[in-house]
Amino acid sequence: MSTTVYERLVAILDREGARYRIIEHPAEGRSDLVAAIRGTAPGQGAKAMLCRGKDEGRTLILAILPGDRKLDFKKVAAAGHVKKATLATAEDAERETGCVVGAIPPFALSPAIKLVVDKGLLESFDEIAFNAGRLDRSIVLNSSDYVRIAQPIVTPLCV
């Protein structure tokens, strides 16, 4: 039996000694609604958006931003070192991450995916919250543990 994204994520966090908690809740993928269910601020949610570069290699970039903000694709392209970036299709996102849109965690679990995080998410909150590979489970994770474990490129990404 294969390991789910959720199980891989929990195993990584446990192995790395991360400070986190799991919240079980009704299935929800919209940032604003799941924040209310979790009892966290909308901007504390780590919204994950898989983008694809318009370059020859069609670079995959997982952009992480506060749940209440909008992505600036020019900033994503600059962070991913491509001329232009666009949102990947839902089918591509599921194939590349193993998760449906709304459940993608803020971790690049594939070496083919570049991970970039909006610095505002990390500067504003001591903890980030995200759906953990499934729509009915969230993880609230210490922000410094997240950066230590995920090792993202941290840069402005929002409009």
Secondary structure, 3 states (H helix, E strand, C coil): CCCCHHHHHHHHHHHCCCCEEEEECCCCCCHHHHHHHHCCCHHHEEEEEEEEECCCCCCEEEEEEECCCCECHHHHHHHCCCCCEEECCHHHHHHHHCCCCCCCCCCCCCCCEEEEEEHHHHHHCCEEEEECCCCCEEEEEEHHHHHHHHCCEEECCEC
